[in-house]
Structure formats: structure tokens, C-alpha cells
Amino acid sequence: MKTIEFIIQGMDCPSCVVGVDRTLRKNKNIISSKINFQTGKATIEAEDTISKEEIITKELLRSCIFF
């Protein structure tokens, strides 16, 4: 298991956080996620088999949030 952190830009309201979190939880390689609306910081606990780039390209872009 590893921790991945990054900043998400473009979240206009707290419901954006819910949408991103819901999208992340659909991935079986993501164990947990915590997203702070005020700072845009995302902290994700994931299996070692998934990379930060995969999370960004496959999951977050799917939820229509851009960095």
C-alpha cells in the first residue's frame, strides 16, 4: 500500500469533492481517499499496482476535474 498526494484545481463547490471521491472509490486499487475542498489537496491510499498518473488519467479526468 502507498500514499499518493496531489492538488486538484477547479472544484467550485463541495459537491465536486463528492463526485471525485465517488469516482475514485470505484477503482478496486484505491483503498481510501480524502479530499480537502478548501485546499484542493487529495490524499489517496492505494495498492502498489496503481500509479499517480493512472489515478489522474483514468479516474479523475473521468469525473471532469482538471489539474
C-alpha positions in Angstrom: 0.0 0.0 0.0 1.2 3.5 -0.7 0.0 7.1 -0.2 -0.4 9.4 -3.2 -0.9 13.1 -2.8 -1.7 15.9 -5.3 -3.6 19.1 -5.8 -6.9 19.2 -7.6 -7.8 22.6 -9.2 -11.2 23.6 -10.5 -13.5 22.4 -7.7 -16.2 25.0 -7.4 -18.3 23.5 -4.6 -18.3 20.7 -2.0 -20.3 18.5 -4.3 -17.3 18.4 -6.6 -15.4 16.6 -3.8 -18.2 14.1 -3.5 -18.1 13.4 -7.2 -14.4 13.0 -7.3 -14.4 10.7 -4.2 -17.2 8.6 -5.7 -15.2 8.1 -8.9 -12.1 7.2 -7.0 -13.9 4.6 -4.9 -15.0 2.7 -8.0 -11.4 1.7 -8.6 -10.5 -1.6 -6.9 -6.9 -0.5 -6.4 -7.8 2.6 -4.4 -8.3 1.8 -0.7 -9.3 5.2 0.6 -9.4 8.9 -0.4 -9.5 12.2 1.4 -10.1 15.4 -0.5 -10.0 18.8 1.2 -12.2 21.2 -0.7 -10.6 24.3 0.8 -7.0 23.4 -0.3 -7.8 21.1 -3.2 -5.4 18.5 -1.7 -6.2 14.9 -2.3 -4.6 12.1 -0.3 -5.2 8.6 -1.6 -4.2 5.3 -0.1 -3.8 2.8 -3.0 -2.4 -0.6 -3.8 1.2 -0.6 -5.1 -0.1 -1.7 -8.5 -1.5 1.7 -9.4 0.5 4.9 -10.2 -0.3 8.5 -9.6 -0.5 9.0 -13.4 -3.1 6.2 -13.7 -5.2 7.8 -11.0 -5.2 11.1 -12.7 -5.8 9.9 -16.3 -8.2 7.0 -15.6 -10.2 8.2 -12.6 -10.0 12.0 -12.0 -10.4 13.0 -15.7 -13.4 10.7 -15.8 -15.0 12.9 -13.1 -14.4 16.1 -15.2 -12.0 17.7 -12.9 -8.8 19.3 -14.4 -5.5 19.9 -12.8 
